[in-house]
Amino acid sequence: MKILLLEHPRSFNPGRCNDIANTPLASCLLSGYVAGLLDSQGHEVLIVEGYLDQLSYQEISTIISDFRPDILGVHMVYHWQDDHDLYAFLQQIKYDVPYITAFGFYPTIAWEDLLEKCLAMDSVIVGEPEVTFAELTEAVACGVYPDNLPGLAVRSRVGCQRREIIADLNTLPFPIRTEALYRLGEVNILGSRGCYGGCTFCYINPFYGQGSLWRGRSPENIIAEIDGIIAERGIRSFYFTDPNFFGPGQRGQDRALQLAALFRMRDIHFGIEARVNDIHDRTIEALADAGLRHILIGLESGKDSSLKRMNKLTTVNQNEEAIKILRKYGMEPNIGFIMFEPDSSLDDLRTNFEFLQRNNLLKNLSVTANVLYHNQIVLKGTPAYRQLQSAGRLAVQPASTYEGVPSFENSQVAVLAELMRQMTNIIFISMDDIWSGRATQQNHSTSGALNRLLVKTFDDHLQYMKAGRQISKEQIAFYADDFGKKVHSILTTA
């Protein structure tokens, strides 16, 4: 069988350039893992990087015509709206492709919407795609379009029976990587799946299904993949896309120490993502000595009551201790932070702001622009979505039920959230060429001036509101326009 896996083109929305990613980084290897399993079973597989290779749908259509796949699998990445361009494209090429399916985080949660709105799709794979895709391929090879396959959603069947998660990730063949993925510089690698946490805003475990757990590949299995990449490509820079690099408890720490010992012998550099309660001095020292250079930790808040609302199962003290340990070993963490949650008060915002200042997290413009804006994005399938919807506090647009827009309990928090969204978008758009590497880096004083402006603007407006003064929705545009002029002045006088 011939299978084409499409990473579809995605558009840029300047109004939402500062929103967090709506699919976890781990999803970047989904097509590769599907391809790896199908290839091991003797099928001919082609991955088309429509996004990374900046292909037009016309160019993709030509590739499909030349390859003539029996199955087209589309890895769908949600970007805040129905993708009518993709739907139209699939309808256009449907006559040349016997079977079309979709997979990924977005399709898993929004499969009913997709099957209703995109008639070209024959099915949607729900959850981990590898085994379901392989069984689907075998069925289609026999001339059967299955409607009762676990993990496969179809129009002719009500509901979708979830497939059991892959218990032993070592049984999966290594993912096939495209040239586009290798061009990223760092090689993305997945050492584990799932998370032992239960944050209300997170869609990691809802993707894997009820009762999903953190599952780690063995250190030996991971190092075999790394050794193969070093031998084939000579690349020694890696990024672990696991939402939670560390497993739970002491076993997780011991596994990380085993990995550190293996990494140390190979002269590699790598990055990871982790929960703050897993940042232990001894383990970070070993990982840093083995080449750890970058880390993302989810702080989310500087207030314990907010962390409790999010079910983070962490504390502010743990947040601060993790920062200290990482800096002790020369690492400035990239941080996840939710400044504006639906139940935030102005006091919560002040506590968050003081936490960021106290821990020197407002010194870098790219970080500052993120943490002073980020509101809680509410995606379907998460506990937060269900809670807010049942409370009548979630607006869901007919165009896409995947993301809900929560109502803030405090109207002035809502105003400040919108004001900061517009202001930080001005920063992101103004600095896009610099941060993307397309233009020469601005000098340090310019970046510092913009950073100070953004911090002062947030502080001034928060103080104004806490003093009991109101900012109307109509005034948001005025303040944002004034901020834009100040940014322009700093950039043009640099």
C-alpha positions, 0 to 999 in steps of 0.5 A: 500500500502507498500512504502519503502523510500530509503536514498541511500548510498553516496560515499566520494570524497576526491578531493571535501571534502571542497565543501559546501553541494549540498543539503540543510540541510532541505532535511534531513527530506524530507523522514520523511515528506513523510512517515508521510503523507503516514502513516496518510493515512493508508499506511505501510511505511519503511524508509531505511537509506542507508547512515547513517546506512552504508548499502551496496546495497546488504543489501538494496536489501535484505531489499527490498526483505523482505518488498516487497514494491509496491512503492520505493521512492528514496531520491536522494542527488547529489554528483557531478557526475552521481550515476551509482552505484545507477542506476545499483542497481535500474535496478537490483531490478526493477523486484521486485518493481512495481514502482520506483520514485525519489524525492529531490532537485537534482531530482527536478532540474535534472529530465530530466537527471535522466529519460534519464539516469536511465531507472529503474525510472518510474517518478520523483517528482518535488518540495515538495514531500508530496502531489504528493507522496500521490496522486501517491500512491493512483493512483498506488493502483488503478492500474494506472501509472499517466502521468498528475499528477501535480508535477510528471515528466514522460518520456511520457509527455513533461515538468512537471506541477508544483504543488502549494506549501503547503500554510499551513505547519501546515496541514502536519503530523509531520515527522517520524524519524528513529533511525539513525536520533535520533542517531545524538544527536541533533534532526533536526526539520523544522520550516519553508520552503522557503526564502524571499531572492533571492540570485543568487547562492541559489536553495532553492526557485527554488526547491519550484517553481515559486513564492515560499515564506517563510512559517512558521509553527505556534509556537504552532505547532512547540512546539507540535512536540518538546513536543512529542519528549521530552516525547518519547525520553527525548531529549532536543537538537534540530537544526532547519534546516530552511534555514531562521529561521526568517520570513520577517520583524517585523512579523518574529521577533514577531514569533521568540519572541513567540517561545523563550517564549515557548522554555524558559519553556522547558529547551532545547538547539537549533541551527538555520540558518538565514540571517544577516538582521534578527539578532536583539538585542532584539530577539537574547537576548530572543532566547539566554535566551531560549537556542539558542547555535548555529547559521549559518549566510550567510555573503558571502562577505566582500564587498558591490559590491560583495553582490550586485552581489549576490543579497544578499540584505544585506550590510557589515555593517549588516554583522558586526553588526550581528557578534557583536550582536551574540558575545554579547550574547555568540555565535560565529557564523558559517558563510557562505562565498564565497571567490571566485565568478566568477567576483571576482578581486584580490582587492575583495579577499583582501577586503574579507581577511581584512574583515575576519581578522577585524572581528576575523573570521580566528582564528579557523582552521575549519572555516579558512579552509572553508572561505579561499577556498569556491568558488561559486558553480553554480547549475542548476535552480539558477539565477547564472546558467542561467546568466553565461550560457547565457554569455557563461561562464559556462562549463556543463559536459554531465555526469551531467548538474546539476552543472556548472563550471564557468569561472573566469573573472580574470585568477589569481583569478582562479589560487588562487582558485584552489591553495586554493582548493588543500591546504584546502583539504590537511587540511580537509583530514589530520584533518578528523579523529580529526574533525569526532571524530574518533581520539583523539583531537589534542592539541590547539597549533597544530591546531593554527600552522596549522591555522596560516600556512593557513592564511599566505599562503593565504596572501602571495600568494595574495600579490605576485599576487597583486604585478603583479607576475603570478602563472602558472597552472603548479606551483599550484601542486608545491605549494600545495605539499610544503604546504602538507609537512609543514602540515605533519611536524606540525602534526608529531612534535606535 
